[in-house]
């Protein structure tokens, strides 16, 4: 998402949010380290507890992305934008990278002898896999399982034009109250999961069933609660209701939430306890950018890494499964190595993932956004002044009415709901 897009900040100051772009990389890197560290350390000798701590930390990265999506989409929302163009930009943002990595996954699965089935591929094509409470669909052997989160993002994008007008109707004095209410709803999710049908426990042990894990972690409807918290937090900042919390203190709260999460049992360890603290981090970073304060995340290198963060997120799991150093052999399962070997393999996997992310961003994501994120100008919009165009000429010989400010291909007479209606 364009985290550095301009917006009228409180007080009428036009600002960009480079720190949030840099923090996107931090979140993606946390997920990468979580997956690589968990899988490599689980096969290391001794395994100790490193893998357990790394496994849970990846959930913070996903929560950050979900909250950030709501915050950024609200921050850059324009009064003259239309729903159709909004949805078009969002689809072009996620589908090119997704379809390229999905095609690569199918090829790699075929080459390594893994079964390519309707179950483990077809729902993924349309980003529907997280709606199915089936482990083979979401986390099947050899598939690019991180793409499950794109199902959630797709639902967020579809609902955002409907959610934003509702949130904008909330009175300023009640924004924090609503944020607290949605935070409590997030905390209630694992309790609701307890009433789901009994299922076999997860493969890593404990008392959590697959259905509980799916409902708390993968189900797009429950994850939308975090997205709405992001929308609310953006409204808090934009309407001048921010409490003035500085970024280091907000980050400390997020770290503390992670520490508590690691001590929670089973399904409660996967709830988004960090949703509100991470929302505070996002708001604090945005406020610092508006004020021109340095955060350490808005420099040129961090912004560049943030730009490739989506590509990094969507490609790194393929390196884990099919790269030269495999945490999981596609045909033989887990490998075993020394602790020192695990560290070296993690570093190599991260390096390869960064290179592939840069290539995917440079040759797929960025060209697709430039080519398809907006419609091509219509003949009426591109014709020189005074030139009549087919079907739109007026009696004075000039072109038809100018296109709307949102997209040149949308003639003014055509009425379409705006994003904020």
N, C-alpha and C positions, 0 to 999 in steps of 0.2 A: 504494500500500500504506500502511497506517496506521503511519507511521514514528514517531509520537509515542505509540503505545499503551503503557500501563503494563506493567511487569514487575518481578518481584522481582530486584533487582540483587544482585550478590555482597555478602554481609553482611546480607542481609535487607532492604535499603533499597529501597522502591518508587520507581521512577524513570520518567521519560519521556525520549524522545530527540529533542528539538526540533532539535538541530543536524543530525541526519540528514535530517529533513524539509527544512531549509534547503538542505542539500547536494544534495538531489534536484533543486532548481531549478537549482543550479549545473551539474549534469550535463545537464539538459534544455537549458539555455541554451547549453552548449558544443556540443551537437548542432545547435541552431538556428543558432548562429554558423558552425559548420562548413559546413552546407548553404548558408546564404545567402552567406557569405563566399566559399566555393569557387565557386559558380555566378556570383556577380556579379563577383568579381575575375578569373575566367577569361575573362569578356567585356570586362574593362577594358583600357585601353591606357595604360601598359604593364601587362601581366599579371604580370611578374616571377615570383617564386616564392611569392607570398602564397597562391595557390589551393592549391598542393601542401601547404603546411603546415596550412592550414585543413581540407583534405580529411581528413588523417590524424587530426587532433585529435578529430573526431567519434567515432572508435572508442573513445576514452577514456570518453566519456559512456555509451556502450552497455555497456562493461565494468563501469563503476561501477554501473549499474542491475542488471546480472546478479549481481554480487557482493552488492550491497545487498539484493536479493531474498532470497538465502539467509540473510544475516545477520538481517534483520528477521523473517522468518518463524520462524526459530529463536528469536529473542529473545522473541517474543510467544506462542510455542506454549504451550498449556495442557494439563494432564494430562487434563482432562475434555472436551476438544474432540473432536468426531467427524470422521471423514474426509468424510462427506457434507456436513456443514455447512461445513467448511473449503473444500472444492471449490466449494460454492455461493457463499461470500463472494468467492472469487477470480474466478469467472466473472462475477459481478455487477460486480466491480471493473473488468474490462477490456472486456466485450462491449458495454455501452451506448455508450460513447464510440466504440468501433471501428465498430459498425454505423451510427451516425449519420454519422460521417465517410466511411464507405464509400458510404452512400447519396448523400451530397453529391458524392463523387468521380464516381459513375456519372452523376449529373445533369450535372455540369460537363463531363465527357467527351462526353456526348451533345450538349450545347449547343454545344461548340466543334468538333464534328465528328470527335472521336477515336473509334476503333473500340472498342466494348464487347463483349468476347468471353468465352466460357466460360473461356478460359485466363487472362485477366487479372482475372477477378472471382470465379469460383466457388471456387477454393482459398482466396481471401482471406476469403470469407464465414465459413468454418469455421476460419480461422487455421491453414491447412495449407501456405501457399505456400512457406515456407522449407525444406520437405522436398523440393521439386522443384528439381533443379539446372538450372533454365531461367530465363534472364534476363528473358524477357517476363513470366513469372509473378511474379517478385520485384521487378523494376525496370522493368516495362513503361512505355511512354511515357504520361504523364498520370496514372498510378495513384498512390495514396497509399503510396509504397514504404516509409516508415518503419514501417508496420504489420507488416513481416516480423519484427521483434523480438518481437512479441506471440506469434508461433508458438513461439519459444523460451520465453517466460514461461509459456505454457500447458503446455508439456511439463514445465517446472520444477514448476508447481503440481500436476500429476498425479502426479509422482514424489516430491514432498516427503514425504508421509506414509510412504513406503517408505524414503526415504533417512535421515530423521531418527533413527529407532530404530537404524539401523546405525551412524551417527556417534556416537550416545550410548553405544554399547558400547565405543568406543575409550578406552583408559586415558588418564588425564590426562597422563601423562608422554610419550605418543606423539602428542598432538594436533599439535604443531609438525612432527613428522616426517611425518605424513600431509599436512599443509598444504604442506610442501615437495615431497612426491611429486606432489600434484595440480598444483602450479606447474610442475614439470618436464614433466608431461603436457601442459599448455597450451603450453609452449615446443616440444614435440615435434610439435604438430599440423601446422605448415607443412612439416616434413620428411616426414610421412606423405602430405601433399598432393602431393608430387612424383611419387608412383606412380600418380596418377589419369590417366585417358586424356587424350591431347592434345586441346586445344580451341583455337579462335581466341583470340588475346590480347584483353585488355580494351580497351574503346574509348579509354581515356585513354593507351594505349601501354604500354611496358615489356614484360617477358617473362611476366607472370602471365596464365594462362588463366582463363576463366570458372569452370571446375570447381575450380581451385585456390582462387580467391577465394571461391566458394560454400562450399567445405569448411572453410576457415579462418574465414570471417566470418559466414556465414549459417546453416550447418548446425546445427540445434538440439542435436544430440547432442554435438558438440564444444564448443559454448558452455555446456553443462551443467557442464563442468569448473570454470568460474568460479563458477557457482552453488554448487557443493559447497565451493569455497574460502570462500565467504561463510558457509555452515553451520559449517564448521570454525572460522572465526575467531570466530563468535558463541559457540561452545562454549569456546574459549580464554578469552574474556572472562568468561563466566558461571562457569567453574570456577576462576577466579582464577589462570590461567596467563599473563596478559597481561604483556608485557615492560616496560611503563611508558613506551613511546615517546610523546612529546608530538605533538600535532596538527601544529604547524608543521614538525617534522622529517619526519613521515610525508608531508605535502604536498610537501616538497622532494624526497623520493624519487620521488613520483609525477611531478613535473615532470621530473626527471632521466630517468625511464623514457620519458616522451614525447619528450624530446630525442634519446634513443638510437633510438627508433622511427622518427623522421623521417629517420634516416641509413641505415636498413636497406633492402635491395633488395627490390622487388617483393612477393611473397607474404609475406615475413618481416615487412614493415612492418605487416601487418594481424593478426599474432598478438597475443594479449593479454599483451604484455610487462609491462603495467601492472597486471595482475590482482592480484598480491601487494601492490605498493605501495598500490593503491587499497583493498585489504582492510585494510591497516594504517591508512589514513586513516579508514576507517569505524570500526574498533575504537578508535582514538584519540579520535575525536569522541564515540563512545558512552561511553567511559570518562570523558571530561571532563564529559558531561552527568550521569552518575551521581554524580560528585563535586561537582556544582554549579559547575563552572568555566565562565567565559565563553569562547566560541569565535568569536563574530562571525557565526555562522550560525543561532543559536537565537532571534533576536529575532522580534517579532510580524510584521514585514514579510517577513522571510525564510521564516518558517513558512507564511505565507499564500501566498507565491510557490511554496513547495514543494508546497502542497496542489493548486495548479493545474498542476503540472509535467507530469503525465501528459497532461492535456488540451493543454498547450502542445506537447508532443512529437508528439502524434497529429494536430494540426491545422496545424502550421506549413508543411508541405510543400505543402498546398493553396494557401496564400497565395503561395508561390513560383511555382507553376504558373498559378494562375488569379486572383491578386490584381491590384490596379490597377497595381502595379509588378512586372513579371514577369521573373524571372531567365531563364526559359525560356518562349518563346512556344509554346503547345501545337501550333500549326499551322506555325510557321516555324523552330523550333529556337532556338539561342542568339542573344541580342541582343548588341549592342556599344555601349559607352559609355565615358566618360572615368573616370579614377580617382576624381575628386571625385563624379561622379554615382553611382558604385558605392557609395561611403560613404553618401550620402544615401538611396539606395534600400534599403540594408541596414537603416538605422535605421527607415525607414518600414515595411519588412516585419516587423521585430521588433515594432514598436508594434502593428501590426494583429494579429499572431499572439497577442500578450499579451491583447488585448481579446477575441478569439475564444476563447482558452483560458479566460478568466474566464467567458464566457457558457456554454461547454460544461460547465465544472465546476459552475456554479450551476444550470443548468436541465436537465442530463442526468446527469452523474456523481453528484453528491451526492444528488439525489432518488432515483436508482436504488438507491444503496447503502442509503438509509434505508428504502426500500419493500421491497426484495427480498433484502437480504443475510441476513436471518433469516426463518424461517417465521413465519406468523401464529400467535398462540396458539391452541391447540386448545380446544374447548368445555370439556374437562375442566379445563384450566388456568385458564380465565376464569370458570367458574361460581362463584357465591358459596358460601361454606362452608355445608355442610348441604344443598346442592342436588344432586339426582341428575341425571346426564346420560345420554343415550341410549346403551345398550350398555356403560356403565361403572359403573352404580350398584351399590353394595354393599348388603349386608343392613342396614347401620347408617344408610343414607340419605346418607352422605357421598360426595363425588366420588371418582373413581378415584385410584390412586396418583399422587403429584405427578410432574411432568415432571422430566427430568434437568436438571442445571445448565447444559447446553449450549444447549438450545433447548426452548421451552415446548411445541412440537408433538410432542416425542418422549416417549411414556409410558415410565415406568420399566421395565415388563416387557419392552420391546423392546430387545434387545441389539444394539449396533452397535460395530464396532471403533473405538477411539479413535484420535486422530491419532498418538499416540506408540507404539501397539502394532505 
